[in-house]
Amino acid sequence: MISLKRKLSLLPAILLCLAGHLSFAQQPIKIPTPKGDIAAILEKPDLQQGETCPVVILMHGFTANKDGAIQTGMAKSLLKEGIASLRFDFNGHGESYGKFEDMTVPSEIEDAKTVYRYLREQPWCGKIALLGHSQGGVVASMTAGELGKEKVDAVVLFAPAAVLREDCIRGNTMGTTYDPENPPSQGVPLPMGGLTLGAEYIRTAFDLPIYETAALYDGPACILHGTGDRIVPYTYGQRFHAIWKGSEYYQIEGEDHSFTKELPTAVAIATAYLSKTLKPKTQTDMSERKNLGKKMHFVPNPVLIIGTYDADGVPNAMNAAWGGRSGMNKVTICLSRHKTTDNIIAKKCFTVSFADVAHVVEADYVGIVSGKAVPDKVAKAGLHAEKAENVDAPVFSEFPLTLECKLVSFEDDGNGGLVTGEVVGVSADPRILDEDGDVDLSLMRPIIYDAEGNYYRVVGDIVGKAFSDGKKLNK
């Protein structure tokens, strides 16, 4: 590419001029910086004159480039949703300016800002989101923190490699060791491709305020991480989720650092998130609404785990979805006749726990197995029961939030009925509490039951402020 440019110096200029007047789905571009050009690929839908669309800046990881599987997969997926993307090579990578040994995380942040400014100047550019993988995830998070939610409309991180700072402090990057206090001036040879890690990379990473800078961003965010990641443990992704209140976090079982096992799943999750966050909401005409008849569609259905003891003190757990709050301190649940209802009538009490993402399997098991057929199903589910403080019913330590209820009434029509309980105590796992001691659903991640597809779905996003957002319409 470089040699061709030198031999045919006029051709690229002609092609770039033509590109400004023709509609291309995929367009190679060069973004100038004081140190050289950033090589990038722009992919955007065909737009009418004056029309805009959202765009996602795609950032690759350490030693990678813009043509990685995550970047190209996301670009293709986003284009189908009418969302543009710009994937580029950081300095010292791919076709962009500079040498790898001169690259640092701060210099990559400057590259990201340069790309952002380039896009902001384009007349077709609407909302802008940042998406980064590995070190690119760190760059995306810090860039978002420096620019703020006024300029960055969403952030998506794939396996964000905040471990890079700890690696430099330990003096061990990708298996190569060095003295972090006095990194060699000539750099540190890495075990791949003849690359050398620069001393300045180590010095800047040593004191890099990754989380402090990222925390300045308080806009929409989504983090994806695999439990099989041996390069960056998934706890680093969880920490970004913790500092970004209201962010979505997807933990993919067994997935590795490069998402080689479930990449289509990860791409689909990220695309769906960006689509709902960046694209304008549309309103359909009433004539387009579909009549679904009398079939009940009541959403959401919480996944409630009802805990009871039988006459012999054996704990029982049951999964129920038809229930909710029916007063200031009352809950009502619709239950058919089960061992659970027999226990409730006998003991005059029960507990209600809320199932969470971490215990989907256990919650489903106690819903499909009868306590009469399998008396020890609680043990087989791997649940641990302890007697509640205020009622003679079990609390299952696996489920993070539990209501202790005294039976108020049981309206039985012969096949079961409505169980109403008075809440006399509540216990919570401290890990789901915020700094004020209140339940934080983004930490708890309770699940709901989707009856249409027999799925469990997670709750946790903050989309508005109750008793506040509606006041905007009074202006």
N, C-alpha and C positions, 0 to 999 in steps of 0.2 A: 504493500500500500504506500509506504514512504517512497520507495524507489520509483514507483509509477508516478507519484506526485512530482518528483524531481524531473522526470523525463518528459512528462506532459503537463507542464505547469498551468496551461490555460484551461485544460479540460475540467478540473474540479470546479473552477470558478464558473464555467458555463453551466455545469450540472447544478450547482447550488442556486444559480439564478433561475434556472428552469424549475427547481424544486419549490421556489417561492410562489410559482404560479400554477403548479399542477397539484392534484390531490393524491397523496400517497398514503397508503395504510401503514407502511413501514419506511422510515426515512433515516439514513445515517446522517449525523450532524456533528459539527465540531463547535465546541463552546470555548471561546478564548479566555485565558487567564494571563496574568503578568508573567507566569513561568512557562506557559505553553498551553496547548489545546487539550480539552477534555473530550474524549471520543464517546459518542452516545448514539443510541438508536431510539428514535421517536416512533411510536405506533399510536395512531389515533383514528377514530371513525371518520367517514366522510361527513363533512359539516357544510351546511348552507351558509351563504354570506351572512355574517353577523352572528352566527350561532356559536355557542360555547359548549364545552364539556369539561367534566372533572378530569384530573390527571394525577397519576401516582408515580412518584419518583422511586425507582427500584435500585437498591444499594446492595452490592455483593459483599462477600466476606473476605477475610485475610487470605491473600495469595490467589484469590479467585478472579473472575472478570464478569462483565455484563452479559455474557452468553451462557451463564450457568443455568441448570435445569429449573431452579426456583424462579430466576428472573424471566426466562423465556416462557415458562409455564404460566406465570402470573400475567405477563404481557398478553398472551393469547387469550387467557380467560377473561381478563378485564375488557379486552376489545369486544368480546361477545356481549358484554353488558353496556357497551357504549361509553366505556371509560378509557381514556388515553393513558399511555405510560411512557416514561422516559427512563431507560436503563443505561447506565454509563460506567465507564472504567474509572476507578479512583487513580490518583497520581501514583506512578510506579507500577501500575497494573495494566494488563491488556495493551490497548493502543493509545492510552493517554500519556501525557507528558511526564517527565521525571523518571528517576531511578527508584527501584523498590527500597533500597537502603536509606533513601531520604524521606520515605513515607512515615508519617506519624498519625495518630488518631486526630489531633487538632488540625493537621493539614487536610485530612479527609473531611472533617467538618466544614472547613473552608470550601472544599470542592462541592459539598452538598449545598451550601449556601449559594455558591455561584450558579449551580444548576437551578436552584429555586428562583433566583433572580432572573435567569434567562427565561424560564417558563412564565413568570409573572409579567414579563414584557410582551408575551404573545397575545394577540387580540382574541384568540379562540379559547384561551385558558380560563377555566372556571375555578372550582375548588381544587386545592392541592393537598395530597396526602403523601406521607413518607412511609416506605416499607423497606426494612433492612434485615438481612440475614447475618447471623454471627457477629463479626466485628461491625459489619454494616448495620446491624441492629443497634449496637452501641452508638454509632454515629447518628443514626436516625433519631434515637431517643434524646441525645444531647442537642442535636440540631433543633428538634422540636422544643426543647426546653429553652434554648436561646432565642428562638423566633416567637414562641408563644402560640396559644390557640387562636389568636386573632389572625395569624398568618398560616398556620398549619391546621387543616380541617380534620385530620385523622392520622393515626400512627399505627402501623402493624409491625410487630417484631417476630421474626422466626429465630428461635434459639439464640437470644441476645447474649453475646460473649463478654459479659462484664467480668468474667474470670480473667480476662487479659491483664487486668491490673494486678490481681493476686499472683498471676504467673510471673510478672515482672518483679514484684516484691520478693518472691521466692527465688528469683534468678533461674527460672526454668520455663522456656518457651518451646513447645512442641518437642520436648525431650532434650533440647540443647541447654546446657547449664552455663552460668556466667555469674560474675560478681555484680549484683544489682546496684551496689553503692558506687562501684567504679567500672561501668561497662566499657569494654575495649573500644578505643577510638575507631578502629577499623571495622567495628560491628561484629555480629555473631553469625557464623554460617548456620543456615538452617538445613535440615535433612531432606530437602526436596528442591529439585530444579536449579541448584546452584545459587539460590537466593541468600542474601545476607540481611539480617535484621540490624538496622542502624542503632547506634548508641543513643541517638536523640529519641528514637521510639521508646526505648527503655526508660530514659529519664523522664519523658513527658507522661508515659503511662503510669509510672511510679506514684505520681501525685494527681492522677486524673480524677476529677470529681464527677464520676459517672452518674451515680444516683442523685447526688445533690443538684446537678444540672438538669437531669431528666425530670426531677420532681417539680421543676418550674412550669412544666407543661401540664395543664389540667383539662385537656380536651379529650375527645373520643380516642380510645386506644384498644388494641387487641394483641394478645401475646399467644404464640403457639410454641410448644416445646414437647420434645419426646422423652419418655422415661428411659429409653435406651441410649440417650446421648452420653457418650463417654468422654467427649471433649469439653462440653459445657454442661454440667449437671442441671437438671430441670429446676432446681431450687433458685437458680439465677432468674429464670423466667417468672417464677412465683414472686420473687422480690419486686420485679417491675409491676406485677399485678397488684402487689400490696401498696406500693407508693402511688399508683395511679388509681384513685378511688373511682369506681364505676367502670373500670376497664373490664374487658372480657378475657378470660384465660382458658385456653384449650390445651389439655395435656393428652398427648397421643401415646397410647401404650406401646412400648417396644420400639418406638421410632428413634432413629439415630440422628446425629447432628446435621447431616445433609438431607434429611427427609427422603431417603432413598426407598423406603418401604411403603409409605403412605402419602407420597407427594400429591397425587390427585385429590386426596381427602383434604390435606392441608391447603392446597390451592383453592379448593371449593369453599372452605371455611373463610379464608381470607377474602376471597372475591365477594362472597355473600355479605360479609361485614362491610366491606368498602362500598358495595352497591347500595346497601340500606343507609349508609352514613353520608355518602357523597351525592347520590342522585336525588333530585327533587321529588317530593311526594306528589302523586297524582290523585285526582278525585274522579271516580267513574260516574257516569250518568246513571240515574235510578233505573233506567230501562235496561242497563247492562247487568244489574244485580240478578243473581241466580236464585230461584226458589228451591230450597232444600227440603220443603215439606215439613212434617212434624217431628222429624228425627231430632232428638235432643243434641244441641251443641252448646255446652256450658264450659267456658274456659276462664281462667285455668282451673284444673282440678289438682289440689295439693295431694302429695303422696304422704299419707298419714300412717304411722305405725302405732297401732293400738296395743298397749301392754296390759296384761292381766295375770293374776295367779289363779290356779284352780284350788279345789278344796285341800289338796295335798301340798300346796305351796310350790307347784311346778309352774315356772313362768311360761307364758304364751305370747306370741307376737302375731299381729295380723295387719296386712296391708289394706288400707281403705282410701278411696279417692273422693267419695261423696260426703264431704264435710266442710264445716267452716265456722266462723265466729257468729254467734247468734245473740250476743248481748255484751255488756261491758266486761263481764267475767264469765261468760258461758260459751260453750262450744256444742254444736249439734252435728251428729254423724248418722248417716243412713246406713244401717247394717242389716243384712239378712241373718237368719239364725245360724250361729256358728258356736264353736266352743267359746269364742270370745264373748258372745252375748250371754251365754250361760254363766261365765265367770263374772261378768259385770253385774248381773242380777244377784248372784250369790254374795259377792264382795262389796257391792254398792259403791264401787270406785273403779278407776282405770287411769292409765296414762296415755297421752298423745305425744308422740315424737314426730319430728319432721325429717324425712329421708333426705340425704344429700348426695352430691355427685360421687363422693368417695365410697358410698355404700349402696350403689344401685343394685348390685348382684344380691346382696343380703336382703334388701328391701323387696326385690321381686320374688325371691325364694319364699319368704314368709307370706307372700300373697298367693302363691300357686300351690302351696302345700297345706293340707288341713292339719290342725292341731289334734284332731281326733284320730286321724290316720297315722300321724307321726308325732307322738307325745313329746319327743325331745327335739322338735324342729328348731327351737331357739339355739340349742347347742350345735346342731348340725349346720345352722346358718353362721356359726362362729360368733354369735352375739354374746355379750357378757351382761348379765342382769344383776342389779342391786336394788334392794327395796327402797322405794321412794321415801322421802323424808316426811311427807304429810299424809300419804294414803297407803293402803295395803295393796300396792301394785308395783311392778318392776320398772326401773329406769335402765335403758340399754345404753351403755357408755359409748357405743359406736355412733349413735345419732346425736348431733350436737345441741339440739334444743328440745326440751321435754316439758309438757304441761301436765301437772298432777291434778286429777279431777275427781270430785265426789259426784256420784250419780244423783241427778235431779229428777229425771223421769225417763221411762222407756215406753214409748207408745208402740205397742205390738199389735199387728194386724193378723198374727198367726204365722206369718212368713218372715217376721222380722219387722223392723221399723226404725223410729227415730230415737237415738240415744242422746240425751242432753246432760252435760256435766257442768258443774261449777268449778272453775279453776281456783285451786287453793294454794298452789305453789308452782313455780317455774324454775327450772335449772338449765344452765347453759355451759357448754365447754368454753373456757376462757379464750380459746384460739379464735372464736368467732366474734369476739367483742372488740369494739373500737377503743380508742384511747379514753373515751368518756364512760366506758362500761356498757354501752348499748350494743344490741345485736346488729352486726354489719352483714347484710345479705351477700355482699360481694366476697366476704370471707367464708360465710356459711355455705353458699352455693346450693340452696335447696332445689329439689327437682319437682316437676309437675308431671301429671299423666296426660298424654296426648291420645285420646280415645280413638281418633280417626285412623291412626297408623299403628296403635299400640306401642307408642314410643314414650320414653322419659326425656324430658327437656329440662334445661337448667335455667334458674332465675338468678339475677344478680346485677344487671345493667341499671344504672341510674339514667333516666331519660327526661326527668323533670323534677320540679319542686312543688309538693302539694301545698295548697292554700297560698300559693305565690305566683306560679306561672300564669294562672288564669287572670290575674290582675292586669296583665298586659292588654287585655281586650277592653279594659275600662278607660284606656287612654284615648 
